[in-house]
Amino acid sequence: MGGTPLLALNIMMFPSSRIPLEVYSDILRGGYDKAKEAGVSIIGGHSIDDYPPKYGLAVIGTVHPDRIITNAGAKDGDLLILTKPLGTGIILAGHRMKMTTGDQLDAAKRLMMRLNSDGARLMQKYGVRGATDITGFGLAGHAIKMARGSEATIRLNMKSVPVITGAYELAGQACIPGAAFRNLDYTEGDTLFEEGLDYNLKMIAHDAQTSGGLLMAVAEPQSGALLDELHRSGHPEAAIIGNVEQRGEVSLVMAK
């Protein structure tokens, strides 16, 4: 939302009698490393004995009240930039089913480890006021929330959406997590799916993402420069994937 993170508390649920404590230590070290990369100080936390293990951070930061970026800030005529490819849910499902290659899994891990700090910084630089992260509701679910909050219609050009290598093929082999179908249940009543839309891309747009990218609604004159800076700052897959229109009959249009 345009803020600067400052402090964080660890939140850890871990079954100490079922998994070695070395794993506990590794999880906390990983959280510390990413927090340090983001300029955040971890000042404590809470732990509970629970299975399966869960880890997260409660974060405190600052943002000027006039510079808050929300999912209700998209404007008619804005272009939509997505900063990370889609498909982490599908790749991880494929890994559990032994259908992915090591390279595909490694690529998904690298994307999940990449912070969104560059995107957050550039949104402020270019005056973006409408954006959302892409996480559990998938691209389609978060886009529809942005459209409703902004009282607009969002059009996604699905052939322009970047996809992690292997995710499209896995979707074609019916390796689609259940969360994607639940997200589809949420969106389909307020979405126009163009005739001939590729089914695999339709489901990838509903794939729940772990540590997904940012979807930014950017004024067209600034979009090219913002996209160039994203590419130069280590987001080579960032792409313009659609646009914002005046409110129509539905909140979301998925174009083939």
N, C-alpha and C positions, 0 to 999 in steps of 0.2 A: 504493500500500500504506500510505498514511497518512504518508509521509515528507515532509520539507522539503528540496527540492533546493538545493544550495549551489554546486557547481563543475561544470564540464563541459569536455570536450575535443571539438573538431570532428573528424569522420571524413569525409573527402572523397575520392571517386573521380571523376576528371574527365578527359575526353579533350582535352588542351590543343591538339592539332593539328586537331581536328574541330569544336570549338565555341569561339566567341570568349571570351577571358578576361573580358570584361565580364560574361558570364553567371556565371562562377565567382565574381566579386565580388558579384553580386546575390544568389546563393545564400547566401554567407557572411553578407551583410548581413541577409538574412531570418532566418537562424538566430540571429544576434546580437540582432535586435529581439525575437524571441519569448523568448529566454533572459532578456533584460533585463526583459521583462514578467513573467516568472516569478520574478524575483529571483535569477537564476543568473549567476555570473561565468564567462565562457569564458576559460580560462587557457592554451590552446594547442591542439594537434591534430596530425593526420597526414593526408597527402595521397598518393594513388597515381594514376598516369596509367592510366585505364581507361574503357571504354565499355560500356554507357551510363552517364551520370553517376549517382552515388549520394551521398547526404548523410545524416549522422546525428550524434547526440551521445552520448558516453559520460558519464553523469551520476553524481555522488556527492552523497549527502544524508544526513540523520539521521532516525531515528525511535525513539521510546521502545519498548523491547522489549515492554512491556505494551499498546501501542497500535497494533500492526501489524494492518493490514487485509488479509486474504487471501481467495482464492476458495474456501477451505474453511470459511468462517465463517457460512454461511447457516443459519438455524434454522427449524424447522417453525413456520408461522404468520407468518413475515416476508412483507411485501409487497415487490415488486420495482419499483424506480424506474429508468427509463432517461433519461439526461440530454440526449442528442442524437438527432435523427431518423436513420433509416437510409437508405442508398441512394447513398453516395458512389461506390462501385464501379460501379454501374449508370449513374450520371450521367456519370462519366468515360469509360466505354465508349461511351455515347451521343455524347459530344463527339467521340471519335475517329472515330465513324461518321457525324458531322455530323447527328445526330438530336436534339440538345438545343438549347434556346434560350439566348441569352446570360444571361437572368435565372436560368434553372435552374442554369447553370454557376456563376454568381456566388454563388448561394445555397449551393451545395456548397462553394465556396472559403471563404466566410465561416465555415461550420461547421468546416471543417478547420483554419482559423486560430484558432478559439476554444480557449483552454486549458481544461484540466479542473481548474484550481486551485481554483475556487469549490466544485466538487463534493468535492474532497479535503478542503478546510477544513470543509465542512458535515458530511461523514461523521464527522470527529473530534468536532465539536460535538454531534452526536446519537448518538454511541456506536455507530456502525455498525462491525461487525467482519467482514462478508462482502460482498465486492465484486469486480468485475473490470472491466478496460477492454474495449471492443469493437473489435477490430482485425481481423487477417487471417482468423480462424476465423468471423467473422460473429457475429451475436447468438446463433444456435442453437448454434454450436460452443463459444463461451465459456460460454453458459448450461449446456451439458451438462458441461463441465469443472467448473463451480461445483457442480452437483448431485452429481457423483461425489465431488469433494473433500469435500463437506459430508455425504455419505451421506444424501441427500435426493432428492426429485423436484421439479423446477421445472415449473410450469405457466405458459405464456405465452398471454395472450389477444391473438391477433394483430390483432384489430380495434382494440385500444387502442394498438398500437405506432405511434409517430409516424414518418412517412415524408417524405423531401424531396420537394418539389413536382416532379412530372414522373417520378419513379422508378417509380411504379406503372404509369403508362402505357407507359413504355419497356419494363418487364418484360413487359407484355402484347403488345408488338411483338417479343418474343423477343430483346431487347437485354439479355442476361444473361451476365456474364463467366464464363469457364471456372472461375474460382476458386469460384464459387457451387456449381457441380456437384461439385467436389472436396470442398467442405465438406459437401454433402449426403451424399456417399459416406461421410464420417466419422461423421455423426450418425444416419443412418436406421436402423441396427441397434439403437439404444438410444432410439428416439423413437417416441411414439405420435402420429400425425397424425390428428386428428379427421376423421371423414367429412364431406365438404363444405368442408374447408379451402380457402380461396382460393389457387389455385396461385401467383399473383403474390406474395401475402404470404409464402407458403412460401419462395419463392426470395429475396425481399428479406431474410428472416431469415437466409439463408445467404450474403448478399452480403458479401464482404470489405470492411471499412471502413478508410479511411485517416484517422487521427486521429479515431477514433470517440469516443463518449461513455463514461460509466460506467454499469454495471449494479449497483445497490446493493440488498442485502437488508436491509430496514429493519423494525424492530419496529413493528407496526401503530399503537400509540399515538403514535409519533413521526413517522409517515409524512406526515401532513397538514402539520405545521409545516415539515418538511424540504422538502417539495414547494413550499410557499409561498415559502420562502427561495430556492430555486433559481429560481423564476419572477422574484422581485424582483432577483436578482443577474445577470440577463441570460441565463437559460436558459428562455425562454417555452415551448419545446416539451417540456420535461421532463414525464414522465407515469408513472403507475402502470400497469404492463403485465402484471402477473401476481403469483404468490405461490409460496411454498415450502411443500411438503407432506412428510409422512412418506414415507420411501422406499417406492416401489411397484415394479411390475414393470419399469418403464423409468425412465431418468434425466430424460427430458424429455417433456412433453406439450405439443403445439402445438394450442391450441383455436381453433376458427373464430370 
